[in-house]
Amino acid sequence: MSKESEIKRIAVFTSGGDAPGMNASLRAVVRSASFHNLHVYGIYRGYEGLIDGDLKRLERRDVGNIIHRGGTILKTARSERFRTPEGRKMAYESLQAFDIDALIGVGGDGTFTGADIFSKEYEIPMIGIPGTIDNDLYGTDYTIGFDTAINTAIEAVDRIRDTADSHNRIFFVEVMGRNSGFIALNTGIGSGAESVLIPEVDTPIEAVIERLRLNTRRKKLFNVVIVAEGNKYGGASQIAEKVKEQFEYDTKVTIIGHLQRGGSPTCLDRVLASRFGFHAVEGLMKGEKNVMVGIINDRIRYTPFEEAIGKDKKIKNELVRMAEILAM
């Protein structure tokens, strides 16, 4: 019996932090599966819903008019129970009750860590779709939600720059990125910020102050500094306080926060999410399992979960260098 003929029923869920474009990926999964005459079930609230048996059959009409919506129609949750063998056993029993042959999960590293363990424990084919605004998963150039997040951040910085210019101020803008500087670096370059502070690059406070003093000597009346929340020397508030101690200037802090997670996904995110959803279904039918679908140099690739979560996705040094030069 071929791998293709073995897959008759699949279930899909979203897990972890939500990201704009998740609904577009769900739409693609359901409609691609329907094209191949597969039955699709949606799992509500991620792994928590799987443990509780909260599954519902999804038809093509159920995913109509959702491609433009942020968030996720299946909702999402973090599950402590799924971390335990007992919780995963209950989850597997739910799959058996609905005769599910394979799983597709949309999420980030936490989602794929659980998927890797579960898929190996119970030998159920499983494919992950990278849905996280941080863009920090190895095995894909872009993750769902990243483009929308940086566009949201840049729009906010553009507005902040207007008021900074009017009042001769330094604005410290904090964006998401606990362990990753992809959002901060791209926002900094795209908004023309004077400095960008990210977890991957050790930028001392003194270097920031020296850059601000240089700008003052150049008669520059306002500055915008982008700070990733996971920066080594603290978030925007901490950096602003340290700068204010040594530099007499009117400083303001803006924390964009969860605004970056919401809103309608950009066209890039909608297309990316659709491609991932489509190729997740196609991958299952071709025998792919325990992998994350990704895109590298505009080509679809499948990366084992253990690599996607175990290997570091590096910030490009050329982008860091370029950001520094263009900010001068």
Summary of the structure (lengths in Angstrom):
residues: 328
radius of gyration: 21.9
end to end distance: 63.5
largest distance: 74.7
contacts: 1236
relative contact order: 0.17
helix: 47%
strand: 18%
